[in-house]
């Protein structure tokens, strides 16, 4: 098995196990309770924490757009990936298996698509990175400076077709998830208050 395939299998297995663990933990917290955990004060706190973590995910794409000529913000990309898994896990813990309204269901479905497309994006990223590293070696053999190499590779990376197709799914689904999340939060606050 190639290292890219191994990485995808491991990440997918960890995500599935983590989601199952979050759902089981929420079920344990809701045992013998009239109100499911997600509807308690602690459950709401977990939901808010998941929302904050999800908003942290947005820092990386904002930095990329605000500073397109700079190097890739690799540290923020790691934050993007980690928060992109931890935030949804907190949201799964908040919601559990209690889906009773259309907006939270749509928020959850779009969140799952965003997370899955993020995992697929990791695969696209790994393949692209491998191709870029091959190109980097070729450009270094040609004697180009590090700045010229970075500029050329940045241009090549932004033109990469697989990445553009992936982005056409990941970015709009992320926006849809954020819209449904805002609708869910506003509806929850309007109908149930902050309790």
C-alpha positions as CSV (number, residue, x, y, z in Angstrom):
1,X,0.0,0.0,0.0
2,X,1.4,3.4,-0.9
3,X,2.0,6.0,1.7
4,X,-0.8,8.2,0.4
5,X,-3.3,5.4,0.4
6,X,-2.2,4.4,3.9
7,X,-2.7,8.0,5.1
8,X,-6.2,8.1,3.7
9,X,-7.1,4.7,5.2
10,X,-5.7,5.7,8.6
11,X,-7.3,9.1,8.6
12,X,-10.7,7.7,7.5
13,X,-10.6,4.9,10.1
14,X,-9.7,7.4,12.9
15,X,-12.5,9.8,11.8
16,X,-15.1,7.0,11.7
17,X,-14.0,5.7,15.1
18,X,-14.0,9.2,16.5
19,X,-17.5,9.9,15.2
20,X,-18.8,6.6,16.6
21,X,-17.1,7.4,19.9
22,X,-18.7,10.8,20.1
23,X,-22.1,9.4,19.3
24,X,-21.7,6.6,21.9
25,X,-20.4,9.1,24.5
26,X,-23.4,11.4,23.9
27,X,-25.7,8.3,24.2
28,X,-24.1,7.5,27.5
29,X,-24.6,11.1,28.7
30,X,-28.3,10.9,27.7
31,X,-29.0,7.6,29.4
32,X,-31.8,7.8,32.0
33,X,-32.4,11.5,31.1
34,X,-35.6,13.1,29.9
35,X,-33.7,15.7,27.9
36,X,-30.9,14.5,25.5
37,X,-27.4,15.8,26.3
38,X,-27.4,18.2,23.4
39,X,-30.4,20.1,24.9
40,X,-28.8,20.5,28.3
41,X,-26.6,23.5,29.3
42,X,-23.5,21.4,29.0
43,X,-24.6,20.1,25.6
44,X,-25.1,23.7,24.5
45,X,-21.6,24.5,25.7
46,X,-20.2,21.7,23.6
47,X,-22.2,23.0,20.6
48,X,-20.7,26.5,21.1
49,X,-17.2,25.0,21.5
50,X,-17.8,23.1,18.2
51,X,-18.9,26.3,16.5
52,X,-15.8,28.2,17.7
53,X,-13.6,25.3,16.5
54,X,-15.4,25.4,13.2
55,X,-14.9,29.1,12.9
56,X,-11.2,28.6,13.6
57,X,-11.1,26.4,10.5
58,X,-12.0,29.5,8.4
59,X,-8.7,31.3,9.4
60,X,-6.6,29.3,6.9
61,X,-8.7,30.1,3.7
62,X,-8.9,33.8,4.8
63,X,-5.2,34.1,5.2
64,X,-4.7,32.5,1.8
65,X,-7.0,35.0,0.2
66,X,-5.7,38.0,2.1
67,X,-2.0,37.3,1.3
68,X,-2.0,35.4,-2.1
69,X,1.6,36.3,-3.0
70,X,3.1,35.0,0.3
71,X,4.1,31.5,1.0
72,X,1.4,29.0,2.1
73,X,0.5,29.5,5.8
74,X,1.4,25.9,6.6
75,X,0.9,26.3,10.4
76,X,-2.6,27.5,9.8
77,X,-3.2,24.6,7.4
78,X,-2.5,22.2,10.2
79,X,-4.9,24.1,12.5
80,X,-7.4,24.0,9.6
81,X,-7.1,20.2,9.4
82,X,-7.1,19.5,13.2
83,X,-10.0,22.0,13.9
84,X,-11.8,20.6,10.8
85,X,-12.0,17.2,12.6
86,X,-12.3,18.3,16.3
87,X,-15.1,20.9,15.6
88,X,-17.4,18.3,13.9
89,X,-16.6,15.8,16.7
90,X,-17.8,18.3,19.2
91,X,-20.9,19.0,17.1
92,X,-21.6,15.3,16.9
93,X,-21.3,15.1,20.7
94,X,-23.7,18.1,20.9
95,X,-26.2,16.6,18.5
96,X,-25.9,12.9,19.1
97,X,-28.5,10.9,17.2
98,X,-31.3,13.3,18.0
99,X,-32.4,14.9,14.7
100,X,-35.8,16.4,15.1
101,X,-35.7,19.4,12.7
102,X,-34.8,20.1,9.1
103,X,-32.2,22.8,9.6
104,X,-30.0,20.9,12.1
105,X,-30.2,17.8,9.8
106,X,-29.2,19.9,6.8
107,X,-26.3,21.5,8.8
108,X,-25.2,18.0,9.8
109,X,-25.4,16.6,6.3
110,X,-23.4,19.5,4.9
111,X,-20.9,19.2,7.7
112,X,-20.3,15.6,6.9
113,X,-19.8,16.4,3.2
114,X,-17.3,19.1,4.1
115,X,-15.4,16.8,6.4
116,X,-15.4,14.0,3.8
117,X,-14.3,16.3,1.0
118,X,-11.6,17.6,3.4
119,X,-10.3,14.0,3.7
120,X,-10.4,13.7,-0.1
121,X,-8.7,17.0,-0.3
122,X,-5.8,15.5,1.7
123,X,-5.4,12.9,-0.9
124,X,-5.5,15.5,-3.7
125,X,-3.0,17.6,-1.7
126,X,-0.7,14.6,-1.2
127,X,-0.7,13.8,-5.0
128,X,-0.2,17.5,-5.8
129,X,2.6,17.8,-3.3
130,X,4.4,14.8,-4.8
131,X,4.2,16.4,-8.3
132,X,5.3,19.8,-7.0
133,X,8.3,18.3,-5.2
134,X,9.3,16.5,-8.5
135,X,9.0,19.9,-10.3
136,X,11.0,21.6,-7.5
137,X,13.9,19.2,-8.0
138,X,13.8,19.8,-11.8
139,X,13.8,23.6,-11.3
140,X,16.7,23.3,-8.8
141,X,18.7,21.4,-11.3
142,X,18.0,24.2,-13.8
143,X,19.7,26.6,-11.3
144,X,16.7,28.8,-10.5
145,X,16.7,30.8,-7.2
146,X,14.5,29.7,-4.3
147,X,12.2,32.7,-4.8
148,X,11.8,32.0,-8.5
149,X,11.1,28.3,-7.7
150,X,8.4,29.2,-5.1
151,X,6.8,31.7,-7.5
152,X,6.6,29.1,-10.3
153,X,5.4,26.3,-8.0
154,X,2.7,28.6,-6.5
155,X,1.4,29.3,-10.0
156,X,1.4,25.7,-10.9
157,X,-0.4,24.7,-7.7
158,X,-3.2,27.2,-8.2
159,X,-3.7,25.9,-11.8
160,X,-3.8,22.2,-10.7
161,X,-7.1,20.7,-12.1
162,X,-7.7,18.1,-9.4
163,X,-7.4,20.8,-6.8
164,X,-9.8,23.1,-8.7
165,X,-12.4,20.3,-9.0
166,X,-12.1,19.5,-5.3
167,X,-12.4,23.2,-4.4
168,X,-15.6,23.4,-6.4
169,X,-17.1,20.9,-4.0
170,X,-15.4,21.8,-0.7
171,X,-15.8,25.6,-0.7
172,X,-19.5,25.8,-1.6
173,X,-20.4,23.0,0.9
174,X,-18.5,24.8,3.6
175,X,-20.5,27.9,2.9
176,X,-23.7,25.9,2.9
177,X,-22.7,24.3,6.2
178,X,-22.0,27.8,7.7
179,X,-25.4,29.1,6.5
180,X,-27.3,26.1,8.0
181,X,-25.3,26.4,11.2
182,X,-26.2,30.1,11.6
183,X,-29.8,29.3,10.9
184,X,-29.7,26.5,13.5
185,X,-28.1,28.8,16.1
186,X,-30.5,31.6,15.5
187,X,-33.5,29.2,15.5
188,X,-32.4,27.6,18.7
189,X,-31.8,30.9,20.4
190,X,-35.2,32.2,19.2
191,X,-37.2,29.1,20.2
192,X,-35.4,27.9,23.2
193,X,-33.2,30.7,24.5
194,X,-29.8,30.3,26.1
195,X,-30.7,27.7,28.7
